[in-house]
Amino acid sequence: MKKAVRLSDIAEKLQVSTVTVSNALAGQKGVSEELRTRIKQVAAEMGYQARGSASVSGGKRILNVGVIIGEKYLGAYPSYYWKVYQELSLIAGLHSCVILFEVLRHEREEALELPLFAVEQQIQGLIVIGEIGREYLEFLNRQPDMPVVLVDFAMQGLPCPSVMADNYYGMYKMVNYLIEQGHKEIAYVGTLMASNSITDRYFGYRKALLESGLEVNPDWVINDRTMEGQIGNIRLPERMPTAFACNCDLTASELVNLLESRGYRIPEDISIVGFDNYLYEGLCDISITSYEVDIKEMVRCAIKIVVSLADHGEAPSDMRLVSGVVVVKESVRRIKDE
C-alpha cells in the first residue's frame, strides 16, 4: 500500500516548516501568495490528500475531531476528565467522528502552539475538556475552519459553545442534602477563581445556606489547590463545622485522609460530600456521597454540536447545562434528631 503523504513530507521537500505548509493549504494568513502557490503545486504533485474528507456508506462524511485536555488535569491516576474522554471516544463513532487526542502541555499552551494533530492534518472540530487559559482559547478560536467546543466549562466573552454540568444547582442540591440531614455548620472546600466550576459550585453552596438562614462563615471557605490546579495543603479551620461540601470527589478524598490523620471519624464526627461521583479506587477508605454528573449526556451534546458546526456552520445552542443526581453513600451522618 502506498504511504500517505504528510504535511511534514511536503515541508521537508520545500525546506519550510510544517506550520507554513498547513497555513498555506488552509488558506491562512502569513504565507506569501508565491509560496502558497508553490506549496499547493508540490502537494498536488506528491499526491497529498487532506484528511477528513472520507465518507462512510450512505455518503455521510467522516469527521476528524481533535480533543485536548490540560496537562494539569492528568496526574498519576485516572482523573474525572479522563473518564469524560473515554465516554467521548465511545460515543464519537456513533456520529461518524474519529477522535484525535492530545494532552495540552504547559509549554505549548504558553507558546500559543496548535495541538500537533491540528498542525499535521486537517480537523473539522476541536473539543476542549476542562478549563484552560483564556489567551490560548482565543488563539484556538482564531483558527479558520476549526470550530471549538468547550466541555465542563465556559469562557465569558468567547463565542465558543459549551456543554457543562449544572455546577450551581448541583452543589445547591448537595448542601441542601446536608441541611436535610440536620447540619447547620457547613464549610465549602474549593479555591475560588481557580476554575469557573469551583466558583459556580461555591455560589450554589451560598444559595443553600442563605435560603436556610444559616451562617456564612468566611473561615469555612477553604482553599484546596493552587491557582494552577495542584490539589493539596488543605488547612482546617480553628472552629470545625459539622460538615464539609467539597468541590470534587478528589478533594473530598484528600480531606477524608487529612481528617482521619487528625483523629476524626467520618461520618461519626464529620460529614463530607463531594461532586462528580468519580474517584479512583484506593484513594479513600470510605465511599463519598456525591453529585453524579451525566457524563454520557455531556459528551453526546458536545459531539452533536461539533457535527452541526462542521456541517452547517452553526450550533444548536451556545450553552448546554446537563443536570445530575445526588448519590447517597456513607460519608454523611444524620444529626437532625439529636
C-alpha positions in Angstrom: 0.0 0.0 0.0 1.3 3.4 -0.9 2.3 5.5 2.1 0.1 8.6 2.6 1.8 11.9 2.0 2.0 14.0 5.2 2.4 17.7 5.7 5.9 17.1 7.1 6.8 15.4 3.8 5.8 18.5 1.8 7.6 20.7 4.3 10.8 18.7 4.0 10.8 18.9 0.2 10.3 22.7 0.2 12.6 23.3 3.3 9.9 25.2 5.2 8.1 24.4 8.4 5.1 22.1 8.7 3.1 25.0 10.1 3.8 27.0 7.0 2.5 24.2 4.8 -0.6 23.8 7.0 -1.3 27.5 6.8 -0.8 27.6 3.1 -3.1 24.7 2.4 -5.7 26.0 4.8 -5.7 29.5 3.3 -4.4 31.2 6.4 -2.6 34.5 6.5 1.2 34.8 7.0 2.2 33.0 3.8 3.1 34.8 0.6 1.0 34.1 -2.5 4.1 32.9 -4.3 5.0 30.4 -1.6 1.3 29.4 -1.2 1.1 28.6 -4.9 4.3 26.6 -4.8 3.2 24.6 -1.7 -0.1 23.7 -3.4 1.7 22.7 -6.5 4.1 20.4 -4.7 1.3 19.0 -2.6 -0.6 18.1 -5.7 2.5 16.6 -7.4 3.1 14.4 -4.3 -0.5 13.2 -4.2 -1.3 14.8 -0.8 -4.9 14.4 0.3 -6.4 16.4 3.2 -7.7 14.1 5.8 -11.3 14.3 7.0 -12.9 14.2 3.6 -13.6 10.4 3.7 -17.1 9.1 3.8 -18.9 6.0 5.0 -21.7 4.1 3.3 -24.7 6.4 2.6 -22.5 9.4 1.7 -22.1 10.7 5.3 -18.6 12.1 5.7 -16.2 11.1 8.5 -15.2 14.0 10.7 -11.8 14.2 12.3 -12.3 15.8 15.8 -9.5 16.8 17.9 -9.7 16.5 21.7 -7.3 18.2 24.2 -7.1 18.1 28.0 -4.8 20.3 30.0 -1.8 18.6 31.5 -2.7 19.7 35.0 -5.8 17.5 34.9 -4.0 14.2 34.3 -2.0 13.0 37.3 -0.6 9.7 38.4 -4.1 8.1 38.3 -7.1 8.3 36.1 -9.0 11.6 36.6 -12.6 12.6 36.1 -11.6 14.2 32.8 -10.0 11.0 31.6 -13.4 9.4 32.2 -15.0 12.1 30.2 -12.6 11.5 27.3 -13.3 7.7 27.4 -17.0 8.3 27.1 -16.4 10.8 24.3 -14.4 8.2 22.4 -17.1 5.6 22.7 -19.9 7.9 21.5 -18.0 9.7 18.7 -18.1 6.6 16.5 -21.8 6.6 16.5 -21.7 10.0 14.9 -19.1 9.2 12.2 -16.4 11.0 14.1 -12.8 9.9 14.5 -11.1 11.3 17.7 -7.6 12.6 17.8 -6.4 13.1 21.3 -3.6 15.2 22.8 -2.6 16.3 26.3 -2.1 20.1 26.2 1.4 20.7 27.6 2.1 23.8 29.6 4.8 24.8 27.2 2.6 24.6 24.1 -0.2 26.5 25.8 2.2 29.3 26.8 3.8 29.5 23.4 0.4 29.5 21.7 1.2 26.5 19.6 -1.5 24.4 17.9 -2.0 20.8 19.0 0.2 18.6 16.9 -2.8 16.8 15.3 -4.0 20.2 14.0 -0.7 21.0 12.5 -0.1 17.7 10.8 -3.6 17.2 9.4 -7.0 18.8 8.9 -9.6 18.5 11.6 -13.2 19.6 11.4 -13.6 20.5 15.0 -11.9 20.7 18.4 -13.2 19.7 21.8 -11.5 21.2 24.9 -12.2 19.1 28.1 -11.5 21.1 31.2 -10.8 24.8 31.6 -7.6 26.2 30.0 -6.2 29.7 29.8 -8.2 32.5 28.0 -5.3 33.5 25.8 -4.9 30.1 24.4 -8.6 29.7 23.9 -8.7 33.0 22.0 -5.8 31.7 19.9 -7.7 28.5 19.1 -10.8 30.4 18.3 -9.0 32.5 15.7 -8.1 29.4 13.6 -10.2 29.2 10.4 -12.4 26.2 9.8 -11.8 24.7 13.2 -14.9 25.2 15.5 -14.1 24.9 19.2 -16.5 23.3 21.7 -15.8 23.6 25.5 -16.7 20.7 27.8 -17.3 21.3 31.5 -16.6 25.0 31.4 -17.4 28.2 29.6 -15.4 31.4 28.9 -17.1 34.7 29.2 -16.8 36.8 26.1 -15.8 34.0 23.8 -18.2 32.7 21.1 -17.3 29.0 21.7 -20.3 26.9 22.5 -20.0 24.9 25.7 -21.5 21.9 27.5 -21.4 22.0 31.3 -22.5 20.1 34.3 -25.0 22.2 36.3 -22.4 23.2 38.8 -24.5 25.8 40.6 -27.6 23.8 41.2 -25.6 20.6 41.7 -23.8 22.0 44.7 -27.1 23.7 45.9 -28.6 20.2 46.0 -25.6 18.7 47.8 -25.7 21.4 50.5 -29.5 21.1 50.9 -29.0 17.4 51.4 -26.6 18.1 54.3 -29.1 20.6 55.7 -31.9 18.0 55.5 -29.6 15.7 57.5 -29.6 18.2 60.3 -26.3 20.0 59.5 -26.2 23.8 60.2 -22.5 24.4 60.2 -21.2 23.6 56.7 -17.9 24.6 55.1 -17.0 24.8 51.4 -13.7 23.4 50.2 -12.5 24.8 46.9 -10.2 27.6 45.8 -12.4 30.3 44.4 -11.5 31.5 40.9 -9.1 28.5 40.3 -11.8 27.4 37.8 -15.3 28.5 36.8 -16.8 25.3 38.0 -15.3 25.6 41.5 -16.6 29.2 41.8 -20.1 28.3 40.4 -20.3 25.5 43.0 -19.4 27.9 45.7 -22.4 30.1 44.8 -24.7 27.1 44.9 -23.3 26.5 48.4 -24.0 30.1 49.4 -27.6 30.0 48.0 -28.5 26.9 50.0 -27.1 28.4 53.2 -28.8 31.8 52.7 -32.2 30.3 51.9 -32.0 28.3 55.2 -30.8 31.3 57.2 -27.5 29.6 58.1 -24.2 31.2 58.9 -21.9 32.1 56.0 -18.6 31.9 57.8 -15.6 33.2 55.8 -13.3 30.9 57.8 -15.3 28.0 56.4 -14.4 28.7 52.8 -11.2 26.7 52.5 -8.7 26.5 49.6 -7.9 23.1 48.2 -5.5 23.8 45.4 -3.2 26.3 43.8 -4.4 28.6 41.0 -2.5 26.3 38.7 -4.7 23.4 39.8 -2.4 21.5 42.2 -4.6 19.9 44.9 -3.2 19.7 48.4 -2.3 21.6 51.6 -5.8 21.9 52.9 -5.9 23.8 56.1 -8.6 23.0 58.7 -10.4 25.9 60.4 -9.9 26.6 64.1 -13.6 26.1 64.8 -14.7 23.0 63.0 -18.1 22.7 61.2 -20.2 19.5 61.3 -19.9 19.0 57.5 -17.8 19.9 54.5 -19.1 20.4 51.0 -16.1 19.7 48.6 -16.0 20.9 45.0 -14.9 17.5 43.7 -14.5 13.9 45.0 -10.7 14.1 44.7 -10.7 17.0 47.1 -13.2 15.2 49.3 -10.8 12.1 49.5 -7.9 14.4 50.4 -10.0 15.9 53.2 -11.1 12.5 54.5 -7.5 11.4 54.8 -6.5 14.6 56.5 -9.3 14.5 59.0 -8.6 10.8 59.8 -4.9 11.6 60.3 -6.1 14.2 62.9 -8.2 11.6 64.7 -11.7 12.5 63.3 -14.0 9.7 62.2 -16.1 10.0 59.0 -19.1 10.3 59.3 -19.4 9.9 63.1 -17.6 13.2 63.8 -17.6 15.0 60.5 -19.7 14.6 57.4 -18.4 15.1 53.8 -19.9 15.4 50.4 -18.2 15.7 47.0 -19.0 16.4 43.4 -18.7 14.3 40.1 -19.2 10.9 41.7 -15.9 9.8 40.3 -12.9 8.7 42.3 -10.1 6.4 41.5 -10.2 3.3 43.7 -7.9 3.2 46.7 -7.6 7.0 47.3 -10.1 6.9 50.2 -11.3 4.2 52.6 -14.9 5.4 52.6 -17.4 5.9 49.8 -18.3 9.6 49.4 -21.8 10.9 49.0 -21.6 12.9 45.8 -23.4 14.6 42.9 -23.2 12.4 39.8 -22.8 14.3 36.5 -24.4 12.7 33.5 -21.1 12.3 31.5 -22.7 10.4 28.7 -25.2 13.3 28.0 -22.4 15.9 28.2 -20.3 14.2 25.6 -23.3 13.4 23.4 -24.2 17.1 23.3 -20.6 18.1 22.6 -20.3 15.7 19.6 -23.7 16.9 18.2 -22.5 20.5 18.4 -19.2 19.7 16.7 -21.0 17.9 13.9 -23.5 20.7 13.5 -20.8 23.3 13.3 -18.8 21.3 10.8 -21.8 20.5 8.6 -23.9 23.7 8.9 -21.6 26.3 10.5 -24.0 26.8 13.5 -24.6 25.2 16.8 -27.9 24.1 18.3 -27.2 26.2 21.4 -24.4 28.4 22.8 -24.5 26.7 26.2 -26.0 23.5 27.4 -26.3 22.7 31.1 -26.6 19.0 32.0 -28.2 18.0 35.3 -27.2 15.2 37.6 -28.4 13.4 40.7 -27.4 13.2 44.4 -25.8 9.7 45.0 -26.1 8.9 48.7 -23.2 6.7 50.1 -21.7 6.5 53.6 -19.9 9.8 54.3 -22.8 11.7 55.8 -24.3 11.3 59.3 -27.8 12.4 60.1 -27.9 14.6 63.2 -31.4 16.2 62.9 -33.0 14.2 65.7 -30.1 14.5 68.2 
